[in-house]
Amino acid sequence: QVRVVESGGGLVQAGGSLRLSCVASRSIYISYGMDWYRQAPGKQRELVATITSSGTSNYADSVKGRFTISRDSAKNTAYLQMNSLKSEDTAVYYCHENWGNSWGQGTQVTVSS
């Protein structure tokens, strides 16, 4: 059962922006709390940003001030706005919903220097 689906990845130059979307099949997946993770080649998957049920957001130090996590409950969608992208942000980005602990299929983000 597919619960969350990511989109919005692509190729962008360093300094550019992308917005990732995560559409959930049920509103509870968005409202309960969502995370964005990423995994670069040869590296472990790492937590990038979280948004709790109360709307509190937290970020990895490496993306603070550049990335913003948000959600639109009416659209059952969470977002990750990524600005001032760097080559080290290149990775597959995954959406994770905390209600059922499920993952999306991932979306590739490639930042060229």
Secondary structure as the mmCIF struct_conf table of DSSP 4:
data_model
#
loop_
_struct_conf.conf_type_id
_struct_conf.id
_struct_conf.beg_label_comp_id
_struct_conf.beg_label_asym_id
_struct_conf.beg_label_seq_id
_struct_conf.end_label_comp_id
_struct_conf.end_label_asym_id
_struct_conf.end_label_seq_id
STRN STRN1 VAL A 4 SER A 7
STRN STRN2 GLY A 10 GLN A 13
TURN_TY1_P TURN_TY1_P1 ALA A 14 GLY A 15
STRN STRN3 LEU A 18 ALA A 24
BEND BEND1 SER A 25 ARG A 26
HELX_RH_AL_P HELX_RH_AL_P1 SER A 27 TYR A 32
STRN STRN4 GLY A 33 GLN A 39
TURN_TY1_P TURN_TY1_P2 PRO A 41 GLY A 42
BEND BEND2 LYS A 43 LYS A 43
STRN STRN5 GLU A 46 THR A 52
TURN_TY1_P TURN_TY1_P3 SER A 53 SER A 54
STRN STRN6 SER A 57 TYR A 59
TURN_TY1_P TURN_TY1_P4 ASP A 61 ARG A 66
STRN STRN7 PHE A 67 ASP A 72
HELX_RH_3T_P HELX_RH_3T_P1 SER A 73 LYS A 75
TURN_TY1_P TURN_TY1_P5 ASN A 76 ASN A 76
STRN STRN8 THR A 77 MET A 82
BEND BEND3 SER A 84 SER A 84
HELX_RH_3T_P HELX_RH_3T_P2 SER A 87 ASP A 89
STRN STRN9 ALA A 91 GLU A 97
TURN_TY1_P TURN_TY1_P6 ASN A 98 ASN A 101
STRN STRN10 SER A 102 TRP A 103
STRN STRN11 THR A 107 SER A 112
#
